[in-house]
């Protein structure tokens, strides 16, 4: 999903808009495109972690219910 999202974006337009608005003024290592891609990756990884935690909690609840039913 992350790759599909990044493929929808236009790198040249992103960097051009950033330059036009002064976003590249203090750039040393990351241009606007690299920054955007990194931030999107971070957001996606947080979302994935939240979903994994929900699945884990759901499994824990099911296990606890099974234990209670056996008691």
BADREN-350285 format. One record per atom (N, C-alpha, C): atom name; residue number from 1; y negated, z negated, x negated; residue in three letters. Coordinates in steps of 0.05 Angstrom, whole numbers, always signed. Layout:
gumar->CA, torlum->NUM, c2->Y, c3->Z, c1->X, lumke->ALA;
...
//
This chain:
gumar->N, torlum->1, c2->+24, c3->+0, c1->-16, lumke->UNK;
gumar->CA, torlum->1, c2->+0, c3->+0, c1->+0, lumke->UNK;
gumar->C, torlum->1, c2->-25, c3->+0, c1->-17, lumke->UNK;
gumar->N, torlum->2, c2->-25, c3->-15, c1->-39, lumke->UNK;
gumar->CA, torlum->2, c2->-48, c3->-17, c1->-57, lumke->UNK;
gumar->C, torlum->2, c2->-55, c3->+11, c1->-68, lumke->UNK;
gumar->N, torlum->3, c2->-34, c3->+25, c1->-77, lumke->UNK;
gumar->CA, torlum->3, c2->-38, c3->+52, c1->-88, lumke->UNK;
gumar->C, torlum->3, c2->-49, c3->+71, c1->-68, lumke->UNK;
gumar->N, torlum->4, c2->-40, c3->+69, c1->-43, lumke->UNK;
gumar->CA, torlum->4, c2->-50, c3->+86, c1->-22, lumke->UNK;
gumar->C, torlum->4, c2->-80, c3->+81, c1->-17, lumke->UNK;
gumar->N, torlum->5, c2->-87, c3->+56, c1->-17, lumke->UNK;
gumar->CA, torlum->5, c2->-115, c3->+49, c1->-12, lumke->UNK;
gumar->C, torlum->5, c2->-133, c3->+60, c1->-35, lumke->UNK;
gumar->N, torlum->6, c2->-125, c3->+56, c1->-59, lumke->UNK;
gumar->CA, torlum->6, c2->-140, c3->+65, c1->-82, lumke->UNK;
gumar->C, torlum->6, c2->-143, c3->+96, c1->-81, lumke->UNK;
gumar->N, torlum->7, c2->-121, c3->+110, c1->-73, lumke->UNK;
gumar->CA, torlum->7, c2->-122, c3->+139, c1->-72, lumke->UNK;
gumar->C, torlum->7, c2->-142, c3->+149, c1->-51, lumke->UNK;
gumar->N, torlum->8, c2->-148, c3->+133, c1->-31, lumke->UNK;
gumar->CA, torlum->8, c2->-168, c3->+141, c1->-11, lumke->UNK;
gumar->C, torlum->8, c2->-197, c3->+140, c1->-21, lumke->UNK;
gumar->N, torlum->9, c2->-201, c3->+126, c1->-43, lumke->UNK;
gumar->CA, torlum->9, c2->-228, c3->+123, c1->-53, lumke->UNK;
gumar->C, torlum->9, c2->-235, c3->+145, c1->-73, lumke->UNK;
gumar->N, torlum->10, c2->-260, c3->+151, c1->-75, lumke->UNK;
gumar->CA, torlum->10, c2->-270, c3->+171, c1->-93, lumke->UNK;
gumar->C, torlum->10, c2->-283, c3->+158, c1->-117, lumke->UNK;
gumar->N, torlum->11, c2->-270, c3->+161, c1->-140, lumke->UNK;
gumar->CA, torlum->11, c2->-280, c3->+148, c1->-165, lumke->UNK;
gumar->C, torlum->11, c2->-308, c3->+157, c1->-173, lumke->UNK;
gumar->N, torlum->12, c2->-312, c3->+184, c1->-173, lumke->UNK;
gumar->CA, torlum->12, c2->-338, c3->+194, c1->-181, lumke->UNK;
gumar->C, torlum->12, c2->-360, c3->+185, c1->-163, lumke->UNK;
gumar->N, torlum->13, c2->-355, c3->+184, c1->-137, lumke->UNK;
gumar->CA, torlum->13, c2->-376, c3->+176, c1->-118, lumke->UNK;
gumar->C, torlum->13, c2->-382, c3->+146, c1->-122, lumke->UNK;
gumar->N, torlum->14, c2->-361, c3->+130, c1->-126, lumke->UNK;
gumar->CA, torlum->14, c2->-364, c3->+101, c1->-130, lumke->UNK;
gumar->C, torlum->14, c2->-382, c3->+96, c1->-155, lumke->UNK;
gumar->N, torlum->15, c2->-376, c3->+109, c1->-177, lumke->UNK;
gumar->CA, torlum->15, c2->-391, c3->+104, c1->-201, lumke->UNK;
gumar->C, torlum->15, c2->-420, c3->+115, c1->-198, lumke->UNK;
gumar->N, torlum->16, c2->-422, c3->+138, c1->-185, lumke->UNK;
gumar->CA, torlum->16, c2->-449, c3->+150, c1->-181, lumke->UNK;
gumar->C, torlum->16, c2->-466, c3->+131, c1->-164, lumke->UNK;
gumar->N, torlum->17, c2->-456, c3->+121, c1->-142, lumke->UNK;
gumar->CA, torlum->17, c2->-471, c3->+103, c1->-125, lumke->UNK;
gumar->C, torlum->17, c2->-479, c3->+77, c1->-140, lumke->UNK;
gumar->N, torlum->18, c2->-460, c3->+68, c1->-157, lumke->UNK;
gumar->CA, torlum->18, c2->-466, c3->+44, c1->-173, lumke->UNK;
gumar->C, torlum->18, c2->-489, c3->+50, c1->-193, lumke->UNK;
gumar->N, torlum->19, c2->-488, c3->+73, c1->-206, lumke->UNK;
gumar->CA, torlum->19, c2->-509, c3->+80, c1->-225, lumke->UNK;
gumar->C, torlum->19, c2->-536, c3->+83, c1->-211, lumke->UNK;
gumar->N, torlum->20, c2->-536, c3->+96, c1->-188, lumke->UNK;
gumar->CA, torlum->20, c2->-561, c3->+100, c1->-173, lumke->UNK;
gumar->C, torlum->20, c2->-574, c3->+74, c1->-164, lumke->UNK;
gumar->N, torlum->21, c2->-557, c3->+54, c1->-160, lumke->UNK;
gumar->CA, torlum->21, c2->-568, c3->+28, c1->-151, lumke->UNK;
gumar->C, torlum->21, c2->-569, c3->+7, c1->-173, lumke->UNK;
gumar->N, torlum->22, c2->-567, c3->+15, c1->-198, lumke->UNK;
gumar->CA, torlum->22, c2->-570, c3->-3, c1->-221, lumke->UNK;
gumar->C, torlum->22, c2->-546, c3->-20, c1->-227, lumke->UNK;
gumar->N, torlum->23, c2->-523, c3->-13, c1->-215, lumke->UNK;
gumar->CA, torlum->23, c2->-499, c3->-29, c1->-219, lumke->UNK;
gumar->C, torlum->23, c2->-487, c3->-26, c1->-247, lumke->UNK;
gumar->N, torlum->24, c2->-493, c3->-5, c1->-261, lumke->UNK;
gumar->CA, torlum->24, c2->-481, c3->+0, c1->-287, lumke->UNK;
gumar->C, torlum->24, c2->-500, c3->-9, c1->-310, lumke->UNK;
gumar->N, torlum->25, c2->-522, c3->-21, c1->-302, lumke->UNK;
gumar->CA, torlum->25, c2->-543, c3->-28, c1->-322, lumke->UNK;
gumar->C, torlum->25, c2->-533, c3->-46, c1->-344, lumke->UNK;
gumar->N, torlum->26, c2->-516, c3->-66, c1->-338, lumke->UNK;
gumar->CA, torlum->26, c2->-507, c3->-85, c1->-358, lumke->UNK;
gumar->C, torlum->26, c2->-477, c3->-82, c1->-364, lumke->UNK;
gumar->N, torlum->27, c2->-466, c3->-59, c1->-358, lumke->UNK;
gumar->CA, torlum->27, c2->-438, c3->-54, c1->-362, lumke->UNK;
gumar->C, torlum->27, c2->-431, c3->-54, c1->-391, lumke->UNK;
gumar->N, torlum->28, c2->-410, c3->-70, c1->-398, lumke->UNK;
gumar->CA, torlum->28, c2->-400, c3->-70, c1->-426, lumke->UNK;
gumar->C, torlum->28, c2->-371, c3->-61, c1->-426, lumke->UNK;
gumar->N, torlum->29, c2->-355, c3->-72, c1->-408, lumke->UNK;
gumar->CA, torlum->29, c2->-327, c3->-65, c1->-408, lumke->UNK;
gumar->C, torlum->29, c2->-317, c3->-51, c1->-383, lumke->UNK;
gumar->N, torlum->30, c2->-326, c3->-61, c1->-360, lumke->UNK;
gumar->CA, torlum->30, c2->-316, c3->-50, c1->-335, lumke->UNK;
gumar->C, torlum->30, c2->-338, c3->-35, c1->-320, lumke->UNK;
gumar->N, torlum->31, c2->-333, c3->-10, c1->-312, lumke->UNK;
gumar->CA, torlum->31, c2->-352, c3->+4, c1->-295, lumke->UNK;
gumar->C, torlum->31, c2->-346, c3->-4, c1->-266, lumke->UNK;
gumar->N, torlum->32, c2->-362, c3->+7, c1->-248, lumke->UNK;
gumar->CA, torlum->32, c2->-359, c3->-1, c1->-219, lumke->UNK;
gumar->C, torlum->32, c2->-331, c3->+6, c1->-209, lumke->UNK;
gumar->N, torlum->33, c2->-320, c3->+28, c1->-218, lumke->UNK;
gumar->CA, torlum->33, c2->-293, c3->+36, c1->-208, lumke->UNK;
gumar->C, torlum->33, c2->-272, c3->+16, c1->-217, lumke->UNK;
gumar->N, torlum->34, c2->-272, c3->+9, c1->-242, lumke->UNK;
gumar->CA, torlum->34, c2->-252, c3->-10, c1->-253, lumke->UNK;
gumar->C, torlum->34, c2->-256, c3->-37, c1->-239, lumke->UNK;
gumar->N, torlum->35, c2->-280, c3->-46, c1->-235, lumke->UNK;
gumar->CA, torlum->35, c2->-286, c3->-71, c1->-221, lumke->UNK;
gumar->C, torlum->35, c2->-275, c3->-70, c1->-193, lumke->UNK;
gumar->N, torlum->36, c2->-280, c3->-49, c1->-178, lumke->UNK;
gumar->CA, torlum->36, c2->-271, c3->-46, c1->-151, lumke->UNK;
gumar->C, torlum->36, c2->-240, c3->-47, c1->-149, lumke->UNK;
gumar->N, torlum->37, c2->-227, c3->-32, c1->-167, lumke->UNK;
gumar->CA, torlum->37, c2->-198, c3->-31, c1->-167, lumke->UNK;
gumar->C, torlum->37, c2->-186, c3->-58, c1->-173, lumke->UNK;
gumar->N, torlum->38, c2->-198, c3->-73, c1->-192, lumke->UNK;
gumar->CA, torlum->38, c2->-188, c3->-99, c1->-199, lumke->UNK;
gumar->C, torlum->38, c2->-192, c3->-119, c1->-175, lumke->UNK;
gumar->N, torlum->39, c2->-215, c3->-117, c1->-162, lumke->UNK;
gumar->CA, torlum->39, c2->-220, c3->-135, c1->-140, lumke->UNK;
gumar->C, torlum->39, c2->-202, c3->-129, c1->-116, lumke->UNK;
gumar->N, torlum->40, c2->-196, c3->-104, c1->-111, lumke->UNK;
gumar->CA, torlum->40, c2->-178, c3->-97, c1->-90, lumke->UNK;
gumar->C, torlum->40, c2->-150, c3->-106, c1->-96, lumke->UNK;
gumar->N, torlum->41, c2->-142, c3->-104, c1->-121, lumke->UNK;
gumar->CA, torlum->41, c2->-115, c3->-114, c1->-129, lumke->UNK;
gumar->C, torlum->41, c2->-113, c3->-144, c1->-124, lumke->UNK;
gumar->N, torlum->42, c2->-134, c3->-159, c1->-131, lumke->UNK;
gumar->CA, torlum->42, c2->-135, c3->-188, c1->-127, lumke->UNK;
gumar->C, torlum->42, c2->-132, c3->-195, c1->-98, lumke->UNK;
gumar->N, torlum->43, c2->-148, c3->-181, c1->-81, lumke->UNK;
gumar->CA, torlum->43, c2->-146, c3->-187, c1->-52, lumke->UNK;
gumar->C, torlum->43, c2->-118, c3->-181, c1->-42, lumke->UNK;
gumar->N, torlum->44, c2->-106, c3->-159, c1->-50, lumke->UNK;
gumar->CA, torlum->44, c2->-80, c3->-152, c1->-41, lumke->UNK;
gumar->C, torlum->44, c2->-59, c3->-172, c1->-51, lumke->UNK;
gumar->N, torlum->45, c2->-62, c3->-182, c1->-75, lumke->UNK;
gumar->CA, torlum->45, c2->-43, c3->-202, c1->-86, lumke->UNK;
gumar->C, torlum->45, c2->-45, c3->-228, c1->-71, lumke->UNK;
gumar->N, torlum->46, c2->-69, c3->-236, c1->-63, lumke->UNK;
gumar->CA, torlum->46, c2->-73, c3->-260, c1->-47, lumke->UNK;
gumar->C, torlum->46, c2->-60, c3->-257, c1->-20, lumke->UNK;
gumar->N, torlum->47, c2->-63, c3->-234, c1->-8, lumke->UNK;
gumar->CA, torlum->47, c2->-51, c3->-229, c1->+18, lumke->UNK;
gumar->C, torlum->47, c2->-21, c3->-230, c1->+16, lumke->UNK;
gumar->N, torlum->48, c2->-9, c3->-218, c1->-5, lumke->UNK;
gumar->CA, torlum->48, c2->+20, c3->-218, c1->-9, lumke->UNK;
gumar->C, torlum->48, c2->+30, c3->-247, c1->-13, lumke->UNK;
gumar->N, torlum->49, c2->+15, c3->-263, c1->-28, lumke->UNK;
gumar->CA, torlum->49, c2->+22, c3->-291, c1->-33, lumke->UNK;
gumar->C, torlum->49, c2->+22, c3->-307, c1->-6, lumke->UNK;
gumar->N, torlum->50, c2->+2, c3->-302, c1->+11, lumke->UNK;
gumar->CA, torlum->50, c2->+1, c3->-315, c1->+37, lumke->UNK;
gumar->C, torlum->50, c2->+25, c3->-308, c1->+54, lumke->UNK;
gumar->N, torlum->51, c2->+32, c3->-282, c1->+54, lumke->UNK;
gumar->CA, torlum->51, c2->+55, c3->-274, c1->+70, lumke->UNK;
gumar->C, torlum->51, c2->+81, c3->-286, c1->+59, lumke->UNK;
gumar->N, torlum->52, c2->+84, c3->-287, c1->+33, lumke->UNK;
gumar->CA, torlum->52, c2->+108, c3->-300, c1->+21, lumke->UNK;
gumar->C, torlum->52, c2->+109, c3->-329, c1->+28, lumke->UNK;
gumar->N, torlum->53, c2->+87, c3->-343, c1->+28, lumke->UNK;
gumar->CA, torlum->53, c2->+86, c3->-371, c1->+35, lumke->UNK;
gumar->C, torlum->53, c2->+94, c3->-375, c1->+64, lumke->UNK;
gumar->N, torlum->54, c2->+84, c3->-358, c1->+82, lumke->UNK;
gumar->CA, torlum->54, c2->+92, c3->-360, c1->+110, lumke->UNK;
gumar->C, torlum->54, c2->+122, c3->-356, c1->+114, lumke->UNK;
gumar->N, torlum->55, c2->+133, c3->-337, c1->+100, lumke->UNK;
gumar->CA, torlum->55, c2->+162, c3->-332, c1->+101, lumke->UNK;
gumar->C, torlum->55, c2->+177, c3->-356, c1->+91, lumke->UNK;
gumar->N, torlum->56, c2->+168, c3->-368, c1->+69, lumke->UNK;
gumar->CA, torlum->56, c2->+181, c3->-391, c1->+57, lumke->UNK;
gumar->C, torlum->56, c2->+180, c3->-414, c1->+76, lumke->UNK;
gumar->N, torlum->57, c2->+157, c3->-419, c1->+89, lumke->UNK;
gumar->CA, torlum->57, c2->+154, c3->-441, c1->+108, lumke->UNK;
gumar->C, torlum->57, c2->+172, c3->-437, c1->+132, lumke->UNK;
gumar->N, torlum->58, c2->+174, c3->-412, c1->+141, lumke->UNK;
gumar->CA, torlum->58, c2->+191, c3->-406, c1->+163, lumke->UNK;
gumar->C, torlum->58, c2->+220, c3->-411, c1->+157, lumke->UNK;
gumar->N, torlum->59, c2->+229, c3->-404, c1->+133, lumke->UNK;
gumar->CA, torlum->59, c2->+256, c3->-410, c1->+124, lumke->UNK;
gumar->C, torlum->59, c2->+261, c3->-439, c1->+122, lumke->UNK;
gumar->N, torlum->60, c2->+242, c3->-454, c1->+112, lumke->UNK;
gumar->CA, torlum->60, c2->+244, c3->-483, c1->+110, lumke->UNK;
gumar->C, torlum->60, c2->+247, c3->-496, c1->+138, lumke->UNK;
gumar->N, torlum->61, c2->+232, c3->-486, c1->+157, lumke->UNK;
gumar->CA, torlum->61, c2->+233, c3->-497, c1->+184, lumke->UNK;
gumar->C, torlum->61, c2->+260, c3->-491, c1->+197, lumke->UNK;
gumar->N, torlum->62, c2->+270, c3->-467, c1->+193, lumke->UNK;
gumar->CA, torlum->62, c2->+297, c3->-459, c1->+203, lumke->UNK;
gumar->C, torlum->62, c2->+319, c3->-477, c1->+191, lumke->UNK;
gumar->N, torlum->63, c2->+317, c3->-481, c1->+165, lumke->UNK;
gumar->CA, torlum->63, c2->+336, c3->-498, c1->+151, lumke->UNK;
gumar->C, torlum->63, c2->+335, c3->-526, c1->+162, lumke->UNK;
gumar->N, torlum->64, c2->+312, c3->-537, c1->+166, lumke->UNK;
gumar->CA, torlum->64, c2->+309, c3->-564, c1->+176, lumke->UNK;
gumar->C, torlum->64, c2->+320, c3->-566, c1->+205, lumke->UNK;
gumar->N, torlum->65, c2->+316, c3->-546, c1->+221, lumke->UNK;
gumar->CA, torlum->65, c2->+327, c3->-546, c1->+249, lumke->UNK;
gumar->C, torlum->65, c2->+357, c3->-545, c1->+248, lumke->UNK;
gumar->N, torlum->66, c2->+368, c3->-529, c1->+229, lumke->UNK;
gumar->CA, torlum->66, c2->+397, c3->-528, c1->+227, lumke->UNK;
gumar->C, torlum->66, c2->+409, c3->-555, c1->+218, lumke->UNK;
gumar->N, torlum->67, c2->+396, c3->-568, c1->+200, lumke->UNK;
gumar->CA, torlum->67, c2->+405, c3->-594, c1->+191, lumke->UNK;
gumar->C, torlum->67, c2->+404, c3->-615, c1->+214, lumke->UNK;
gumar->N, torlum->68, c2->+382, c3->-614, c1->+229, lumke->UNK;
gumar->CA, torlum->68, c2->+379, c3->-632, c1->+252, lumke->UNK;
gumar->C, torlum->68, c2->+400, c3->-627, c1->+273, lumke->UNK;
gumar->N, torlum->69, c2->+407, c3->-602, c1->+278, lumke->UNK;
gumar->CA, torlum->69, c2->+427, c3->-595, c1->+298, lumke->UNK;
gumar->C, torlum->69, c2->+455, c3->-604, c1->+289, lumke->UNK;
gumar->N, torlum->70, c2->+460, c3->-605, c1->+264, lumke->UNK;
gumar->CA, torlum->70, c2->+486, c3->-614, c1->+254, lumke->UNK;
gumar->C, torlum->70, c2->+489, c3->-645, c1->+254, lumke->UNK;
gumar->N, torlum->71, c2->+466, c3->-658, c1->+254, lumke->UNK;
gumar->CA, torlum->71, c2->+466, c3->-688, c1->+253, lumke->UNK;
gumar->C, torlum->71, c2->+473, c3->-700, c1->+280, lumke->UNK;
//
